[in-house]
């Protein structure tokens, strides 16, 4: 009997009724982990010795899950998918993970990711490219590639991800599942390897909105080790899922969603945007107000540059601690400078090094005002534009990306994307600029491959955003999807 394709509440009920034991669930999940590793290359570590726990009333107890490899897990290899930390075993747990552990949830693997979260392809993991379970010739997107592949392939009901630009929400879209990044500071980042601290968020990938609410209810909370966390004890995400959104108002941005804005659009893009508009009609038919709004195209076109400047600058600063002296394999050389140079030269992939060059450049004293500070100013303009929309609307609803999962051999680093599709590919990053709650849910298929829409709301409005996503999910047929191989 297969259990791992079920949702959290169903699994909990079966555990409580003793229809299945936690041990059996772990065995099934580990067996599936190995199968998915063979097909998709999704994991850094599979924990074959994972132990069962006594099942309590906590919904998550006894149920297996996966953890992205940039979460510190005590006594368990945590590499961030980088050769610079290929042998690093932390001596403490990330707060978000420890909350799940305390709830009795059982980690069965650590998932592969773009090195330190820097990338949107799942191709820069030190263990190799993660493949999409729907079609092995395609990418999952990244950086939470392994988590997305595993949840979509039915290894367990959820896996942890992190999101600095779109790293939870994009791979979720390309794998036909749900990806939720809550308001900045709802979940502690203590123990999450820092990429770009002002943009980094912990979050989760699941197969339903309700499961995302259940997991984040457990992960969240104020933490004295992360001063950006805030008191959310009155926020109950699962309880907020009433499904009633009749009085809600949503908007979509014309400049991103109208096909006329794209020169020589591909068939895939046409289908993706048509499908999105069909779903907007469906939502309207269900009694929800959805209006079209206009945002200055010039401002939208800045998103990618703002993201690159801020994320590369913060990453360059954050990752200066990766020297091979305190952790990671010691470099060769006669002096400590030589050792550090050797460690960083050999350890980081080319993509990361390019980003450090950009980060160092924009942070140079003579360039700071022109690049780094200006990027901060434009970030504010973008956030204020979205905040203005939230005065009238509960949330902004937009298509995710430009279609389905990309082919492996057509890989593009976000930094090389020069097509005029930029704003449509990158708009999820505004959710990180503002720290807005943002959730991606599947909204259909193009040629057998999943596509998705995203709902992003105002800060601290996670309950509302999740409830809207929950209601829209129930208007469609793509809940609890397990990847069916199309190739
Ligand atoms: N694609 C983005 C990047 O390349 C997103 C990364 C992320 O969210 N961690 O940096």
Boltz pocket constraint, residues with backbone or C-beta under 6 A from the ligand:
constraints:
  - pocket:
      binder: B
      contacts: [[A, 116], [A, 117], [A, 118], [A, 119], [A, 120], [A, 121], [A, 142], [A, 143], [A, 162], [A, 163], [A, 164], [A, 165], [A, 166], [A, 167], [A, 168], [A, 195], [A, 311], [A, 414]]
      max_distance: 6.0
